[in-house]
């Protein structure tokens, strides 16, 4: 099993920044690509960003490209999501995820493990 714990959410004004962190642990963790998804009020959970196990490949939703950056620590068990130029539309619960494979994917059903989520609220 893989356990994921997110942190770093909060309330920020439009134009501000936040950095989310996700710490991964578990006996079977290793070789996992990881991703961030979000679910806004009344919306489905949607892809935000993903990073390969090596950290070389990344992918972003069009809505966050150029504003958000995903990265992972050299030890590979912590993933970050740096969010800049935040907009009210970015308000959502952000979920960290991991898949049993080294390559990134944008489909929610490709991810096997999920964190509990962290709330991000952007005020106008």
Order of alpha helices (4+ residues) and beta strands (2+ residues): beta-beta-beta-beta-beta-beta-beta-beta-beta-beta-beta
